[in-house]
Structure formats: structure tokens, C-alpha cells
Amino acid sequence: MEENRYEKEIAALRNGESSELVVERADFMLFREVWMTQADKKNFVGEAQFNGRIVYRYQESS
């Protein structure tokens, strides 16, 4: 089975290796497939942009 590329990108965002993750509208379902399985999914905060683009940032829970 092929690995979803968002598994690595979500891990990089969580670990601080990247500051944001840009998800295009066409890729949202691929992103969601991985995001829904994350125990800390509430820490991924998305900011809607134009044309369905979403920029996610990781926010540590307090």
C-alpha cells in the first residue's frame, strides 16, 4: 500500500521541522484521511485562503 505523503508532512509540522502545511483543495481528502487518525488533531489549526487552499499550523495545547 502506498504511503500518504501527508503522514510525513503532518509529522514534520508536529515536530517543528516545518512551520506550516499548505493543503490545496484537490488534496484535502488525502490530508483529511491522515489528519483524522491523529490523537492531537485539535492542535492542527487551519486558516482558509482563496480557492480552497488551507494553511495549517501546529499549536501546542496548553
N, CA, C and O atoms as a printed pandas DataFrame, in Angstrom:
     atom_number atom_name residue_name chain_id  residue_number  x_coord  y_coord  z_coord
0              1         N          MET        A               1    0.847   -1.186    0.000
1              2        CA          MET        A               1    0.000    0.000    0.000
2              3         C          MET        A               1    0.892    1.249    0.000
3              4         O          MET        A               1    1.901    1.306    0.702
4              5         N          GLU        A               2    0.509    2.213   -0.777
5              6        CA          GLU        A               2    1.287    3.446   -0.899
6              7         C          GLU        A               2    1.065    4.344    0.319
7              8         O          GLU        A               2   -0.061    4.508    0.790
8              9         N          GLU        A               3    2.151    4.916    0.813
9             10        CA          GLU        A               3    2.063    5.809    1.962
10            11         C          GLU        A               3    1.514    7.166    1.522
11            12         O          GLU        A               3    1.904    7.705    0.486
12            13         N          ASN        A               4    0.620    7.692    2.313
13            14        CA          ASN        A               4    0.059    9.016    2.062
14            15         C          ASN        A               4    1.137   10.051    2.408
15            16         O          ASN        A               4    1.683   10.032    3.511
16            17         N          ARG        A               5    1.438   10.944    1.474
17            18        CA          ARG        A               5    2.517   11.930    1.691
18            19         C          ARG        A               5    2.248   12.842    2.881
19            20         O          ARG        A               5    3.181   13.406    3.454
20            21         N          TYR        A               6    0.985   12.990    3.255
21            22        CA          TYR        A               6    0.662   13.869    4.372
22            23         C          TYR        A               6    1.058   13.276    5.718
23            24         O          TYR        A               6    1.119   14.005    6.708
24            25         N          GLU        A               7    1.328   11.977    5.784
25            26        CA          GLU        A               7    1.809   11.385    7.034
26            27         C          GLU        A               7    3.128   12.037    7.439
27            28         O          GLU        A               7    3.308   12.413    8.597
28            29         N          LYS        A               8    4.041   12.169    6.497
29            30        CA          LYS        A               8    5.346   12.791    6.775
30            31         C          LYS        A               8    5.204   14.289    7.006
31            32         O          LYS        A               8    5.867   14.851    7.877
32            33         N          GLU        A               9    4.349   14.931    6.233
33            34        CA          GLU        A               9    4.197   16.385    6.354
34            35         C          GLU        A               9    3.550   16.771    7.682
35            36         O          GLU        A               9    3.923   17.777    8.287
36            37         N          ILE        A              10    2.584   15.978    8.134
37            38        CA          ILE        A              10    1.949   16.232    9.429
38            39         C          ILE        A              10    2.956   16.005   10.555
39            40         O          ILE        A              10    3.012   16.784   11.506
40            41         N          ALA        A              11    3.746   14.945   10.448
41            42        CA          ALA        A              11    4.774   14.671   11.462
42            43         C          ALA        A              11    5.799   15.804   11.515
43            44         O          ALA        A              11    6.221   16.202   12.600
44            45         N          ALA        A              12    6.199   16.320   10.367
45            46        CA          ALA        A              12    7.165   17.423   10.316
46            47         C          ALA        A              12    6.586   18.679   10.957
47            48         O          ALA        A              12    7.299   19.410   11.646
48            49         N          LEU        A              13    5.319   18.930   10.738
49            50        CA          LEU        A              13    4.664   20.094   11.333
50            51         C          LEU        A              13    4.599   19.933   12.852
51            52         O          LEU        A              13    4.887   20.875   13.590
52            53         N          ARG        A              14    4.228   18.761   13.311
53            54        CA          ARG        A              14    4.138   18.481   14.745
54            55         C          ARG        A              14    5.505   18.607   15.427
55            56         O          ARG        A              14    5.600   19.137   16.534
56            57         N          ASN        A              15    6.550   18.125   14.776
57            58        CA          ASN        A              15    7.895   18.115   15.364
58            59         C          ASN        A              15    8.632   19.442   15.226
59            60         O          ASN        A              15    9.758   19.576   15.706
60            61         N          GLY        A              16    8.015   20.412   14.583
61            62        CA          GLY        A              16    8.645   21.715   14.425
62            63         C          GLY        A              16    9.628   21.792   13.273
63            64         O          GLY        A              16   10.339   22.787   13.133
64            65         N          GLU        A              17    9.678   20.761   12.448
65            66        CA          GLU        A              17   10.572   20.768   11.288
66            67         C          GLU        A              17   10.056   21.703   10.198
67            68         O          GLU        A              17   10.825   22.166    9.355
68            69         N          SER        A              18    8.754   21.978   10.218
69            70        CA          SER        A              18    8.171   22.963    9.300
70            71         C          SER        A              18    7.200   23.823   10.099
71            72         O          SER        A              18    6.645   23.374   11.102
72            73         N          SER        A              19    7.000   25.046    9.658
73            74        CA          SER        A              19    6.146   25.974   10.408
74            75         C          SER        A              19    4.700   25.949    9.943
75            76         O          SER        A              19    3.795   26.326   10.687
76            77         N          GLU        A              20    4.482   25.502    8.703
77            78        CA          GLU        A              20    3.116   25.435    8.188
78            79         C          GLU        A              20    3.015   24.378    7.103
79            80         O          GLU        A              20    4.005   23.957    6.505
80            81         N          LEU        A              21    1.779   23.968    6.877
81            82        CA          LEU        A              21    1.486   22.961    5.864
82            83         C          LEU        A              21    0.364   23.507    4.994
83            84         O          LEU        A              21   -0.723   23.805    5.490
84            85         N          VAL        A              22    0.623   23.639    3.704
85            86        CA          VAL        A              22   -0.371   24.164    2.770
86            87         C          VAL        A              22   -1.059   22.991    2.087
87            88         O          VAL        A              22   -0.409   22.127    1.498
88            89         N          VAL        A              23   -2.400   22.977    2.177
89            90        CA          VAL        A              23   -3.196   21.920    1.557
90            91         C          VAL        A              23   -4.091   22.561    0.502
91            92         O          VAL        A              23   -4.899   23.438    0.804
92            93         N          GLU        A              24   -3.936   22.115   -0.720
93            94        CA          GLU        A              24   -4.774   22.613   -1.813
94            95         C          GLU        A              24   -6.119   21.891   -1.792
95            96         O          GLU        A              24   -6.230   20.783   -1.267
96            97         N          ARG        A              25   -7.124   22.517   -2.357
97            98        CA          ARG        A              25   -8.471   21.954   -2.358
98            99         C          ARG        A              25   -8.501   20.540   -2.932
99           100         O          ARG        A              25   -9.185   19.671   -2.393
100          101         N          ALA        A              26   -7.784   20.305   -3.995
101          102        CA          ALA        A              26   -7.780   18.993   -4.649
102          103         C          ALA        A              26   -7.173   17.905   -3.763
103          104         O          ALA        A              26   -7.459   16.723   -3.953
104          105         N          ASP        A              27   -6.340   18.292   -2.799
105          106        CA          ASP        A              27   -5.660   17.326   -1.937
106          107         C          ASP        A              27   -6.279   17.199   -0.552
107          108         O          ASP        A              27   -5.778   16.440    0.278
108          109         N          PHE        A              28   -7.353   17.924   -0.289
109          110        CA          PHE        A              28   -7.894   17.953    1.068
110          111         C          PHE        A              28   -8.291   16.576    1.583
111          112         O          PHE        A              28   -8.028   16.268    2.746
112          113         N          MET        A              29   -8.910   15.742    0.765
113          114        CA          MET        A              29   -9.345   14.429    1.237
114          115         C          MET        A              29   -8.151   13.537    1.589
115          116         O          MET        A              29   -8.238   12.730    2.514
116          117         N          LEU        A              30   -7.048   13.673    0.867
117          118        CA          LEU        A              30   -5.827   12.932    1.221
118          119         C          LEU        A              30   -5.311   13.393    2.586
119          120         O          LEU        A              30   -4.936   12.575    3.425
120          121         N          PHE        A              31   -5.297   14.705    2.796
121          122        CA          PHE        A              31   -4.868   15.261    4.074
122          123         C          PHE        A              31   -5.794   14.794    5.189
123          124         O          PHE        A              31   -5.329   14.357    6.242
124          125         N          ARG        A              32   -7.085   14.881    4.966
125          126        CA          ARG        A              32   -8.081   14.533    5.980
126          127         C          ARG        A              32   -7.967   13.078    6.410
127          128         O          ARG        A              32   -8.144   12.754    7.584
128          129         N          GLU        A              33   -7.673   12.211    5.463
129          130        CA          GLU        A              33   -7.518   10.782    5.745
130          131         C          GLU        A              33   -6.471   10.544    6.837
131          132         O          GLU        A              33   -6.663    9.696    7.709
132          133         N          VAL        A              34   -5.386   11.278    6.791
133          134        CA          VAL        A              34   -4.323   11.147    7.793
134          135         C          VAL        A              34   -4.667   11.952    9.041
135          136         O          VAL        A              34   -4.497   11.461   10.158
136          137         N          TRP        A              35   -5.142   13.161    8.869
137          138        CA          TRP        A              35   -5.437   14.063    9.986
138          139         C          TRP        A              35   -6.441   13.452   10.958
139          140         O          TRP        A              35   -6.292   13.597   12.171
140          141         N          MET        A              36   -7.453   12.776   10.443
141          142        CA          MET        A              36   -8.497   12.202   11.298
142          143         C          MET        A              36   -7.963   11.110   12.225
143          144         O          MET        A              36   -8.587   10.819   13.245
144          145         N          THR        A              37   -6.846   10.512   11.899
145          146        CA          THR        A              37   -6.290    9.437   12.726
146          147         C          THR        A              37   -5.343    9.951   13.808
147          148         O          THR        A              37   -4.855    9.168   14.623
148          149         N          GLN        A              38   -5.079   11.245   13.825
149          150        CA          GLN        A              38   -4.124   11.828   14.774
150          151         C          GLN        A              38   -4.785   12.075   16.126
151          152         O          GLN        A              38   -5.866   12.662   16.194
152          153         N          ALA        A              39   -4.142   11.630   17.196
153          154        CA          ALA        A              39   -4.666   11.845   18.548
154          155         C          ALA        A              39   -4.710   13.335   18.896
155          156         O          ALA        A              39   -5.568   13.770   19.665
156          157         N          ASP        A              40   -3.792   14.108   18.333
157          158        CA          ASP        A              40   -3.709   15.542   18.631
158          159         C          ASP        A              40   -4.258   16.402   17.487
159          160         O          ASP        A              40   -3.782   17.514   17.261
160          161         N          LYS        A              41   -5.242   15.893   16.780
161          162        CA          LYS        A              41   -5.749   16.611   15.602
162          163         C          LYS        A              41   -6.275   18.006   15.925
163          164         O          LYS        A              41   -6.293   18.871   15.049
164          165         N          LYS        A              42   -6.702   18.239   17.156
165          166        CA          LYS        A              42   -7.201   19.567   17.528
166          167         C          LYS        A              42   -6.086   20.606   17.593
167          168         O          LYS        A              42   -6.353   21.808   17.616
168          169         N          ASN        A              43   -4.844   20.144   17.624
169          170        CA          ASN        A              43   -3.711   21.065   17.670
170          171         C          ASN        A              43   -3.333   21.597   16.292
171          172         O          ASN        A              43   -2.549   22.540   16.186
172          173         N          PHE        A              44   -3.877   21.008   15.248
173          174        CA          PHE        A              44   -3.622   21.471   13.887
174          175         C          PHE        A              44   -4.692   22.503   13.542
175          176         O          PHE        A              44   -5.863   22.168   13.364
176          177         N          VAL        A              45   -4.276   23.744   13.454
177          178        CA          VAL        A              45   -5.206   24.849   13.223
178          179         C          VAL        A              45   -5.095   25.286   11.769
179          180         O          VAL        A              45   -4.017   25.637   11.289
180          181         N          GLY        A              46   -6.239   25.256   11.076
181          182        CA          GLY        A              46   -6.255   25.623    9.669
182          183         C          GLY        A              46   -6.784   27.023    9.440
183          184         O          GLY        A              46   -7.723   27.464   10.103
184          185         N          GLU        A              47   -6.175   27.710    8.503
185          186        CA          GLU        A              47   -6.605   29.051    8.109
186          187         C          GLU        A              47   -6.986   29.000    6.635
187          188         O          GLU        A              47   -6.147   28.728    5.777
188          189         N          ALA        A              48   -8.260   29.263    6.350
189          190        CA          ALA        A              48   -8.754   29.201    4.975
190          191         C          ALA        A              48   -8.191   30.350    4.148
191          192         O          ALA        A              48   -8.087   31.485    4.614
192          193         N          GLN        A              49   -7.834   30.029    2.922
193          194        CA          GLN        A              49   -7.322   31.002    1.964
194          195         C          GLN        A              49   -8.265   31.016    0.752
195          196         O          GLN        A              49   -9.343   30.424    0.803
196          197         N          PHE        A              50   -7.877   31.668   -0.300
197          198        CA          PHE        A              50   -8.667   31.707   -1.526
198          199         C          PHE        A              50   -8.593   30.379   -2.269
199          200         O          PHE        A              50   -7.622   29.634   -2.139
200          201         N          ASN        A              51   -9.627   30.096   -3.047
201          202        CA          ASN        A              51   -9.688   28.922   -3.923
202          203         C          ASN        A              51   -9.539   27.594   -3.194
203          204         O          ASN        A              51   -9.015   26.636   -3.763
204          205         N          GLY        A              52   -9.989   27.522   -1.953
205          206        CA          GLY        A              52   -9.981   26.264   -1.226
206          207         C          GLY        A              52   -8.668   25.877   -0.582
207          208         O          GLY        A              52   -8.560   24.791   -0.013
208          209         N          ARG        A              53   -7.684   26.723   -0.656
209          210        CA          ARG        A              53   -6.378   26.447   -0.030
210          211         C          ARG        A              53   -6.501   26.651    1.478
211          212         O          ARG        A              53   -7.138   27.601    1.936
212          213         N          ILE        A              54   -5.883   25.749    2.248
213          214        CA          ILE        A              54   -5.874   25.860    3.705
214          215         C          ILE        A              54   -4.428   25.788    4.180
215          216         O          ILE        A              54   -3.664   24.922    3.754
216          217         N          VAL        A              55   -4.065   26.707    5.066
217          218        CA          VAL        A              55   -2.732   26.707    5.660
218          219         C          VAL        A              55   -2.884   26.226    7.100
219          220         O          VAL        A              55   -3.571   26.852    7.907
220          221         N          TYR        A              56   -2.233   25.105    7.408
221          222        CA          TYR        A              56   -2.285   24.534    8.751
222          223         C          TYR        A              56   -1.015   24.871    9.511
223          224         O          TYR        A              56    0.086   24.856    8.961
224          225         N          ARG        A              57   -1.198   25.175   10.792
225          226        CA          ARG        A              57   -0.086   25.389   11.715
226          227         C          ARG        A              57   -0.355   24.525   12.944
227          228         O          ARG        A              57   -1.504   24.218   13.262
228          229         N          TYR        A              58    0.707   24.143   13.621
229          230        CA          TYR        A              58    0.553   23.314   14.816
230          231         C          TYR        A              58    0.631   24.197   16.044
231          232         O          TYR        A              58    1.558   24.992   16.197
232          233         N          GLN        A              59   -0.354   24.046   16.918
233          234        CA          GLN        A              59   -0.425   24.839   18.138
234          235         C          GLN        A              59   -0.368   23.883   19.325
235          236         O          GLN        A              59   -1.266   23.061   19.505
236          237         N          GLU        A              60    0.673   23.987   20.123
237          238        CA          GLU        A              60    0.795   23.135   21.309
238          239         C          GLU        A              60   -0.388   23.391   22.236
239          240         O          GLU        A              60   -0.802   24.535   22.423
240          241         N          SER        A              61   -0.929   22.322   22.814
241          242        CA          SER        A              61   -2.029   22.509   23.763
242          243         C          SER        A              61   -1.461   23.036   25.071
243          244         O          SER        A              61   -0.347   22.691   25.466
244          245         N          SER        A              62   -2.239   23.872   25.731
245          246        CA          SER        A              62   -1.744   24.496   26.966
246          247         C          SER        A              62   -2.239   23.787   28.192
247          248         O          SER        A              62   -1.914   24.186   29.310
